[in-house]
């Protein structure tokens, strides 16, 4: 009988030996009165005194239910009862089951357990206790003792997780050893040094213990150890060891094995343990989500608490309904042995469109993004944020001074979360029974709010930045103008502006801030239909649409070329006036710009124009052209002015044939951005942005050729790769200055790279086409790649280079040089690290090897240390060794004022020009390398990475199939056992029945069809047809008991007899129904098992096909890539095994077995062992000794075409 005994955790409940237990609903039933006194009961019990204390700690306490169940020794039956809420009241140490870990904490648990005594019923006296009373088990033993669980937590706010885990490990190990040695509090605290004592302030303890009178609360380390020590010393006292005060485990014996007459009353059944684990994971996820919502509610602002509380209440209500439904179905399943409804409930919990964990986590992510967006707007300087329009208008109405207000309305951020929350509440209100509403589709799950869509978020943030810049420029108006941001109406998808005067709305739905006037024009004043040259006055006019709110215009002017003088200002006074007249000294020129000044701020000024650019013989005041002869009249009538005008005209219109290309670019193709010695000009570029990651810049004037002529032999293409701060941007500027032929004594220098592009993460290409006078005889395209850094890593930047090389709209089919840029003394640069070099070189084919160069910046013309570093970092060597060029761009923008006879900056300038000349001369000789092989390498590497990802997904599919095979195997065995238990529902009996018995050959009987009797015995008849004819003559029946007419009689070749026959009689309809139900379920499970086995075969075939694809990709990359950077198939599988073993996710043991099987299969050694259930279930169930896919692995690995698998 010992083999039927069950030991079960007490969970703080009061048990006594001899009581009955209902295993179906986990209730304790008092023993029926059988005339047994407590003294007589005690005489039938044997007591064993046990004094055994266990102290141990558990690491990485994730707070998952099944981990706590393991620590409390809870079996599968109690797990289902706890999960379903059948057991919902806990006391003492069992309250540890209700402990919830807070987000952002590291956790460990210290467990103290002591067994003091065991009371067991004598085996020969068990039957004397038996009764029924709806019970299934008899309590034949109780284990007394005490337990305690001390949860140690460490806040991760200011410390790394690994460091916190290290501190927790040390604290719990010291605590564990001190409790075992029974050390006092002072000895325990002395074991921590000063550094460790600082971390003790961040450590909190929660104690769940038996015999604990007070409620659970958080302790510091000293208080926690004091309580634990008191607990240990108390349970070691002799009076406690003899006490039956606290039960920690019970021993149950099934009644059906004690009293055979119990029949079906004592039968019970547990639900599938896998279903309980699945539900516990869902419940833990819901608890974790509610914990995150509570944490956010306590730390967030008051406005955020209401939706979080509503969200918490909705999730809690759903979890309550879920648990209630599970409880009802588990109680039914324990009686009727049917888990289908439980599976349905778990399926609903996993796939409910509103309450599945992934959907709820998405809601929290949406809410977090909302708070971040609101916090950004609330922290803007000079701009007031209002949560809604009502609050905004209330504040505007309360102001005493009728100020103006400019309000930016952005799309609401909480439309999606509010809609989801409303649907959750509606679902709970109308939900009577937990069911999956198919009408509530899951199609909106991927509908992200605008603030989580990069494109839409950028549009709104750009509007906010534009608004903030406008507020900053107009902060001098803060006494009369308020800038605010609020949300628009629900459903509004765009940003717009509103203008208020106090609480009066002046203008709504503005789409833009005040902008500069357009079509700015200068006209000279006329006299008698001719330009009056005696008075230097001009009329300034412009265009501007009607705004709908107060505004006027500001015209500023100053003498041309006087950058150090302040602007003089003139304002229009008449509303709607779009022109003004400005006078200036005769013979001079002025610069003019105009802006609009509104009640909501001033716009930017227009581009500056000057009166010197207006030719007098070109424009009349009314816009008409002067005749050609007007020039002669002007010269004759006003000789002094004509001379002046002639000199200006000749200087502006007469081209200079002796001008250098650098001077031409300085005058016509650049913009002055800094005055000095020399001046710095920003080269004009025409940007052709292909997308957000790629920019193409055409430097200089726009020529007839619209796109770079890559296919010409006189066009060179180079790519620069370097770390952030290595000097790539300055190197490009230096190259442009050299190409344009800038000399040391020139009063200008050029910049090509914009500051906004210098630190961006996009690939930028600069193309300058060859013109006469340039220093190089060819056009060139310089491709600037994003800078590598330790923060951003190399993977994302290499991926952008990869996308650039394979972009459909950028068909660069060849390249002349791949240049690594590194600073001279930066020996620890990211670009010099081996993994960085390999990451870049792995993108190119082997034919590019001879075209790789090292460009060293910040060089002082001595041997650069970075060369030695690159030599040891597997930097590629050409056939002539490591080739590099040195550049010192520190003198590029140095002052060229002549102060001394010897100018070192000029000397370094000359040396740098020589270095540029050497580089471009070497580049001229370099042949272009086709990038076709490079694209093949990139495609093959992409296929390799995709195959590795698909292998991981394939492993998950394989694992699911293996688990399904096991599950259906268990179900088939379970249904078979149930059929065996219920097969005796029919008994055999002998029954006398009236049956037709065939006559001997040649004999017939006269039978009555109605009475089913033989009226005349067998008679011999040779002429059977004659006898049939007698029937037609209505032969009368002579049988005494047959009243039927002759028409119901007939001669037939059989006679009716009463024959004794054995028949099966059903005795128990319930057993019959159970047998048939289990038979049908077994048949269904067998069909599903066959389907899963077929899926298992397909999953395995797919895995081997993917492995073959990986092998072929590795072989091709080894043959074609400049850096293969690949591993063998065995190495890839070993890395996967290491990661799986390190993560130890649920099911990791099975995953390791699958990976081991794959490795053995690849080595040709597939022998299933008894220790490998995956191989046994996966291979032997399929009925094959060796996977048939292995026949094709070698073929696929040596010659593989995409799509073959």
Secondary structure, DSSP 8 states (H G I E B T S, - for coil): -GGGEEEEE-TT----TT-EEETTTTEEE----SS--HHHHHHTEEEEEEEEEEEEEESS----HHHHHHHTT--HHHHHHHHHTSS----GGGGGGG----TTEEEEEEEEEEEEEEEEE-GGGGGGG---TT--EEEEEEEEEEEEEEEEEEE-SSS-HHHHHHHHHHHHHHHHHHHHHT--HHHHHTTS-HHHHHHHTTEEEEEEETT--S---EE-HHHHHHHHHHHHHHHTSHHHHT--S-EEEEEEEEGGGT-GGGGGGG------HHHHHHHHHHHHHHHHHHHHHHHHHHHS-HHHHHHHHHHHHHHHHHHHHHHHHHHHHHHHHHHH---HHHHHHHHHHHH-TTTSHHHHHHHHHHHHHHHHHHHHHHT-TT-EE-SSHHHHHHHHHT-SS--EEEEEEE--S-HHHHHHHHHHHHHHHH-SS----TTS-STTTT---GGGSHHHHHHHHHHHHHHHHHHHHTGGGTTTEEEEEEE--TT--S-EEEEEETTEEEEEEE-S-----EEEEEEE-BSSSSB-SSS-EEEEEEE----SS-EEEEEEEEETT-TTS--EEEE--STT--EEEEE--TT--EEEEEEEEETTEE------EEGGGS-TTT--TTS----TTHHHHHHHH-HHHHHHHHHHHHHHHS--TT--HHHHHHHHSEEEEE-SSSEEEEE-EEEEEEETTEEEEEESS--S-SS--TTSTTEEEEEEEEBTTSSHHHHHHHHHHHHTT--TT-SEEEE-S-HHHHT-SSEEEEEE---TT-SSSSEEEEEE---B-TTT-SHHHHHHHHHHHH-TT----EESEEEEEEETT-TT-GGGSHHHHHHHHTTSBGGGGGGEEEEEES--SS--HHHHHHHTTT---BTTB--EEE--GGGTT------SSS-HHHHHHHHHHHHHHHHHHHHHH---EESHHHHHHHHHHHHHHHHHHHHHHHHHHHHHHHHHHHHHHHHHHHHHHHHHHTTTSEEEEEEEEEEEEE--TTEEEEEETTTTEEEEEEEE-S-HHHHHHHHHTT-----TT----GGGEEEESEEEEEEEEEEEEE--HHHHHHHHHHHHHHHHHHHHHHHHHHHHHHHHHHHHHHHHHHHHHHHHHHHHBSS-----HHHHHHHHHHHHHHH--TTHHHHHHHHHHHHHHHTT-----TT-HHHIIIIITTT-SS-TTHHHHHHHHHS--TT--
